[in-house]
Amino acid sequence: MLNILKIPKINFSNFIQKFLPLFIYFIIFVKFIFLISSIINFLTTKKIKKDEKENKEESEKLLKIQEKAIHWKEITEFIFIISTCFLLIFIFNPHYDNLKYLNKEIKLLFFLFGWILIFTSFKHVL
């Protein structure tokens, strides 16, 4: 009965060495898109408050741009969190010794992930 529950050891090291850097670059790219959409959201909010009384047509256009920026910001934040969670699950899987793949970039991603979770938790509380 216990032999059925035993998980076989499979060597995925070649696949992981090729896939892991691409996955990390994907996560960085997603975060970059998040930053761009956040900046667009911030700038359009500032411009809308300034031009709201003067030009209603332009403020409506800016509102549409702001809605798209908020949409992309939320999507990329979700993709970043899910991707980083998958990376955490992979690195700290108790059945395999994957800590050897813990390099400088992954440590930086985990550090940023922690701060992002702290900031987003405060955003939802306040």
Protein Blocks (a to p, Z undefined) as FASTA:
>chain_A
ZZmmpccdddfklmmmmmmmmmmmmmmmmmmmmmmmmmmmmmmmmmmmmmmmmmmmlmmm
mmmmmmmmmmmmmmmmmmmmmmmmmmmmmmmockbcfklmmcfklmmmmmmmmmmmmmmm
mmmmZZ
